[in-house]
Amino acid sequence: MRRRSLSRLGETEMEVLQRVWAVGEASVADVHDSILRARPVAYTTVMTVMRKLARKGFLHCDSSGSRYLYTAARPPAEVRRELVQDLLDHVFQGSAAALVQTLVRGETLSAEESAEIQRMLARMADEEEEEEEGA
């Protein structure tokens, strides 16, 4: 039986996608050079990953010039939202509260992050109240 990953994107795929998001447009050589600054990786590995991301619909490939140039096909926020939803569905049975509770209890949040989350929740509550009043 084949195991299914919790995420649609592997670790290297996510690393490549983040580097393309950071620069906007990149060749395989650009991404390879960028990753090489952090860790050793074969050029062919980066090329294979970028082709795979294009097949999956995460990257666009423009081959009209002398080299292949890749751009993001989907914005970071959309991809992150889908990945978090996958995590919620498969690990937390759809419970955002359980996810947040795990983050907070796991002490992975700094005091600043915790305060920012509290401010964000307060803003969201205020926005919901305004929408209800305006409806």
N, C-alpha and C positions, 0 to 999 in steps of 0.2 A: 504494500500500500504506500502510495506517494504522500509524503507530508506536505501540507500546504503552509506556506509562510503566513505569519500574522500580517505582514505588510506587503503591499504590491511592489515595493521598491526595496532592493537589497542595500546594504551599507555602501558599497562602492557606487551604485546607481545614485543614491542620495547625495553622495559626495560630489559626483560629477554634475548633477543637476544644480546643486548649490553654487558650484563654481561658474556654471553658465549663467545662472541668475545674477551673480555678482558682476559679471562683465557685459552681459547683454547679448553678445555674439562672440562665438569662439570656434576655432578649429580644434581638431583632435590634438594637434601639437600644442596649442595654447593651454588646453586643459591638462595635458600630460605634463607640461613644464610646471604648471601650478601645483599639481599633486606631488611632483618630484621634490618640491621644496619641503614637503611634510613627511614623505615616505617614499620608498622605492616602489615603482609600479611599471610594468611593461607598457610600451606604446600600444601594442596590439590589444592589451586588456582594455585600455581607455577607448580605443577605436570600437571594439566589440560592445562595450557598455553604451557608448553614444549611439551606435546603430540600434541597439536593443531599446534604448529610451525613445528613439524616433519611431520604432515599430509600435511601441506601447502608447504613443501619442503624447509623450512628455516633452519631446524636442521636435523642432522643425529642422530639416536639412536643406540647405540651398547649395546645389551643385552647379549653378550656372556659371560660376567663375572658374578660376584655375585650381581652386581648392574647395573642399566641402566646408561650409560654415553652418554652425548650429546656433539656433536661438530657442528660447523656451516657448513651448506651445501652450503652456498653462502657467498662470501666475502662482507665485509661492503660497499665497494665502489659500487658494483653492486646493492645492496639493496637500498642504498641511491639514486643512479641514478634513479632507477625505482620509488621510492617514490616522488622524485622531479618532475619527468616526469608526474606522476599522478596529482600532485599539479598544474603543468603548464597547463595540459590539462583541468582539471576541474574548476580551479579558475581563471586562466589567459588566457584562450582560446589559449594555446600554445605559448604565448609570454614570452620569457625569459626576454626581455627588460622590460616588465611590472612588472615582479617579482623583478628584480634588482631595478627598480625605486621605488617600494613599500618598499623595504628594506632600500634604501638610504633616501627616504623622511620620512619614519617612525622613523628615527633617532635611529635605533636599532644597527647601526654599530659604533664601536669606530673609532677614527682617525687611529689607527694602522690597523684595519680591512679594512677600506676604502683605505688606502695606499697599502695594500697587494693586494686588488682586482685590483687596477690600475696597479700595477706591473705585476700581472698575465695576465691581458688583453693585456698589452704591449708585454709580452713574447709570448702570443698566436698569436698576430699579426705578430711578427717577425718570428715565426715558419711557419705561413701561407705564408709569403713572400718567405722564403727559399724554401718551397715546390714548390711554383709556379715557382721560378727561376730554380729549379732543374728538373722540368717536361719538 
